[in-house]
Amino acid sequence: MARTDRDRWDLATSVGATATMVAAQRALAASPEYALIDDPFAAPLVRAVGMEVYIRLLDGQIPVEQDSEFDPARMARGMACRTRFFDRFFLDATGSGIGQVVILASGLDARAYRLPWPAGTVVYEADMPEVIEFKTSTLRGLGAEPTAERRTVAVDLRDDWAVALQAAGFDPKARTVWSAEGLLVYLPDVAQDALFDNITALSAPGSRLAFEFVPDTAIFQDERWRSHHDRMRELGFDIDFNDLVYHGQRSHIVDYLARAGWRTSSRTVKELHEENGFGYPDDDLAAAFADLTYCSAVLTG
């Protein structure tokens, strides 16, 4: 179903289901079979959501056919690259003395529970109220305890989330570590600009920001992706990103941030694979997404 400006979701529908998909991939990367990351909470969170296809993925019950692009090992390596990038970003930033963290569109991310945060770190998690409540109650039921002071901000990021964040105790005069992981393509162009305008307005000099972005969402209409999607759908994976992302012209994020005083460094997904000692796949699908870019930035103003 196509997006609308005021649509809503839970963790089994629309954009929310992509959070479950990402958590399932993290669970795969953390499984004993691959052991590429440390995330003991991803699998139980996915099982609690209850989407059958992702439970089957975790249980190794989806058949892998010869010459198929469905490859759990490839999926695990790709998510390990992404997870390691953001984990290192957070720990490097907080290790340098920044004590305030904001995770936008936190979904089923459990970093507030699993990373070794420095003493005194405050982690704000912002997402839809339904998503925040589900994750909080599920992890409480597992007996999990945050490893930092965790503060939740139950808000739609298309609304005035900056006010909600400050109402939760956020201090705009203190340096902040921000992340916008798996978020930007799901925002309209105006909301994307507003997101970064708010981040800049709320950031003291020396604040840091990490995000990843797809330079051109038209890739989800490309025949290389459509063929892959059709094959995955036959296996039970129904998410069609083409229906969920916002297409059309939008600001180039790196240039936009540069004009706002952020100094940005970028790496493509191919470069990130190489940094982690993984070979980047050599096929049409991998080529289509080779420009997927991971960025970190520092506010210099």
N, C-alpha and C positions, 0 to 999 in steps of 0.2 A: 504494500500500500504506500502511495506517495506521501511525502511529508507535508505537514501543514504547520503554520507558525505557532499554533497553540496545542499541538499534539502532545500526548503524554504516553508513558510506557512504564512497564515493570521489567524485571530482569528476564522475562521470557518472551517479550514482544518488542518489535521495532528496534530502536537504538539500544534499548536496554539489553536485548538479546546479544548484541555485539560485546557487551561487557562480560556476559557469561561465556561467549566464545573465546575471548581473550584469556579469561581465567582458566578455561579448559586447556588452552595452549600452554599457559604457565604451569598448570598441573602436570601436563605431559613433560615439559622441560624439567620439572622438579622430581619426576618419578624415578624410582630406582633404576629403571631401564636406561635412562639418559643422564640423570643427576647433573644437569647443567646449571641449575640455579637452586637456591634454598627457599622454598615457599611451602610450608606444611599446611597452609590454610586454603590454598587454591582448590584442591580436590574436594574437601568437604563442603566448601561454599558452592561449587558447581553441583554437587550431588543434592544439596539442599534446594537449589533452584528447581531441579527435577526435569530439565529438558533431556529427553531420552537420547537424542543423537550425541550429546556431549558426555553423557554417562557411558554410552557404548564406546565412545572414543577412549575414555579413560580406562575402560575395561578391556581394551584391545579387541572389541567385537565387530569392528568395521573391516571388511575384507580389503586387503591391499592387492590389487590386480597388477599383473605385469604390464609395464608401459603406462601405468596410471600416474597422474600428477599428484594423487593423494598419497602422501608419504609422511607418516607420523614423525620420523626422524628429522626430516626437512622442516616440518612444522615446529618441532622442539628447538632446533637450532635457530630458526628465525625469531622465535619468542625469547630465547635466551639472549640473543643480541640486544633486543629491545629492552628487556628487563635489566640486564647488566648495565646498559647505558644509563637508565634512570636511577638505578640503585647507586652507581658510582657518583653520579651527579649529586644526589642528595647527601651522601656521606662525605664527599669532598667539601661541599658547601657548608654543611653543619660542622664538619671538623675544623673549618677555618674560623668558626666562632659565630656563625649566623644561627640564631636560636628559634626562628619563626619559619614554619613551612606551610605552604598552601598547596593542596592537591585538588585541582579542579577536575570535575567529572570523575570522582574517585571510584565509582563503580564497585567492583569486587576487589579492588586493590587493598592488600593487607599490609602495606609497608609500615603503617603505624603500629603494627603488632609484631613484625618480624625483623625489622632493621635494628641494628645496635646504635640507636640514637644517643648522642652525647647527653649527659644529665642536663635537665632543664629545658630540653627542646619541646616546643609546642607545635603539634601538627593539626592543622585545620583540614577537614575533608568536606568538600562541597559537592552535592549531587541532589537529585530529586528526593523528596521526602520518603517515598516508598523504597527507594534504593538504600538510602541511609539506614532506615529502620530495619530492613531485611538483614543487611550485613551486620549491624550492631547486635541484633537479637540472636542471629545465628552464631556469631563468634562468642557471644556471652554463653550460649548454650554449650559450646565446645570447651568452656573454661578458659578461653584465651584472654590474656591481659595485654593492654597496649604497653609498648616499650618506651613511649613518650607520653606527654600529656596530650590526649586526643580530644579535639573539640569539633563537633559536627555542625555543618551549616546546611540545613535542609532547604534547598532553593533550586529553582529552575534557572540555569545560567543564561537564559534569554531574558530573565527579569533583572531587577536591580540587586544583583548578588553582592555588590560592593557594600551596600548598606547592611545586608544580613551578615556579611563577614565581620564588619566592625562591631556589630551588635553582639557577636560571639566573643569579642575581646581582642580582635586583631588590632595591632598597633602600626599604623602607617609610617610612624617615625623610625621604626626599627627596620634593619635590613631583613629581607625576606627571600626565601627560596620558593620559587613557583614551579609548578609543572602543569602542562596542558597535554596530557598523553591520550592519544586515541580520541580526540575531541574535535579538532578544527573542521574536518570535512562535514561534520554533522551540524555545523552552524551556518546560517545564512551569511552572506558577505557583510552586511551591516553589523550583525552580531559578532562576527569575527573581529572587525575593527574595534567595536565597542569593548570586546574582551581585552584586547591589548591596550586600549586607551585606559581602561580601569586599572589594569595591572601596573602600567606606568605611573598613573596618578597615585597609586597606593604604595609605590616602591621608593624606599630611601636609596640614595646612591650606594652602589656596592651590592645591591640586590641581584639575585640570579634567577634565570628562567630557562626551562628546558621544554621542548616540544618536538613533535615530528609532524611532517606534513607531506601531502601528495601534491606535487606542483601542478598537476592537471587532472581534475576528477573525470575528465572524458575517458580516462583509461577504463572506467567501469562500464563504458559503452563499447569498448574496443573488442573486436572479435576474439582476440587472445584471451581476454578475461571472460567473455561470454561463454566460450567453449569450455573453459575450466569450470565456471559456475554450473553449467548444465551437467557436467560429469559429477560434480560434488552434490548437486541436488539429487541425483540418482542414488547417492549413498545416504541421503537423509539430511544434508546440510542445506537448509532452505534460505538462509539469509542472502538477500540480494542487495549488495551495497549500492547498486545503481538506483534503487528506490529510496535509500536512506540518506545519501549524501546530497548536498546542495551543489548543483552544477552552475556554470556560468562564470563570468568574469569576477574576480575578487582581487584584493590587494596581495602583492607578493610579500609574504610575511617578513622575510629578512630585510628587504628594502624599507618596509613600513617601520620596523623596529629601529633600523639605523637612523631614520629621520627623527625618531623619538629619543635617541641618545643611548641605545643599546649596542654594545659591541658583540657581534655574533660569530660563532664558529660552527661549521656544518660538516657533516659526513653523510655520504649516501649509504643506503642499506648494504650495498656491495662492499664499500670500504669497511663498514662495521663488521661484516662477516669476516673479512680478512684480518681485522684487528683481533678478533676472537679466535683466530686459527681455524675458521670454517671456510670451506670452498663455497663460493657463490654458485648456485645452480646455473647450468648452461642450457637453457631452453627458452621458448618464446614467452612463457609466463614470467620467468625471472627477468627477462629483458624488458618486459613491459613495466615492471615495477623497480627497475634499477635506479630510478631517480628519486624514489622515496627517501626523504632527507630527515636526519636527526640533528637537532640544533641545541646549542646551549648559548646563553647570552648573559652579559653583565651590564648593569646600568651604570654608565660612566658620568652622567650629568650631576 
